[in-house]
Amino acid sequence: MVKDMLSQGFLLLIVGMGTVYIFLTLMVYVMLAVGKYFIKNEARFRPVVSTAAPRKPTDNNESELIAAAVAAVTAHARK
């Protein structure tokens, strides 16, 4: 009985470790293939550089924004 359980445990160990080894080996080769693909097609994955002129900062007048917010709150409160 004990010998049978040990042999089943050993078989499970071999199958489990073999599965992990095969998966890791496959993963290494897939990663190598993907790396070669990206190196070969490097130009397709470069970020696009914008050639637009930079925007000029606008004159943000905070007092106008505050006045608009106060007017909106006041108008809403009067309803």
N, C-alpha and C positions, 0 to 999 in steps of 0.2 A: 504494500500500500504506500509506504513512504517512498520507496524507489520509484513507483509510478508517478507520484506527485512531483518528485525531484526531476524526473525526465520531462514531465509536462512543463514545469517551471523553466527548465533549461531550454526547451523548444520555444516557449514564449519569449524568453530572453533573446534567443537568436533571431526570431522573426521580428521582434520589436526593434532591436538594434540594427538589423539589416534594413528595415524600412526607413529608419532615421538616416542611415548612411546613404541609401539610395536617394532619398529626398534631398539631403544636403549636397550630394554630388550633382544632382540635376539642377539644383538652385545655383550652384557655382557656375555651371556651364551656361545657364540662362542669363545670369548676370554678365558673364563675359560677352555673350552674343549681343546683349542690349548695349553694353559699353562700346562694342565695335560699331553697332548701328548708329549710336549718337556721335561717335567720332567721324564716321563716314558722312553723316548728314548734319554736320555741325552748323552749317550756314542756315539751315531751316529753323534752328532753335535759338538763334541769337536774338536778344531783345531789340525791338524796334526803337531807334533813336529819333526822338521828335525833333523836327527842324523848324517848328513854329517859333515865332518870336516870343520871348517871355512877356507876360502881361505886366503892365505897369500897375503899381499899387494904386488903388483908388483911395480917394480922400474919404475915409469913413468918419462921419461926424456922429459921435456917440450921442450928443445932445438931441439930434433929430430922431435917432432911434428910440431914445428914452421918451421923448415927447410923443412919438407915435404909439409906444406901448402904453403910456399913461392914458392917452386919448382912447385907445381901444378898451382898456379896463374900465374907464369912466363910462363909455358908451354902453358897455355890457352891463354895468351895474345899474344904469338908469332904466333898463328894460323892465 
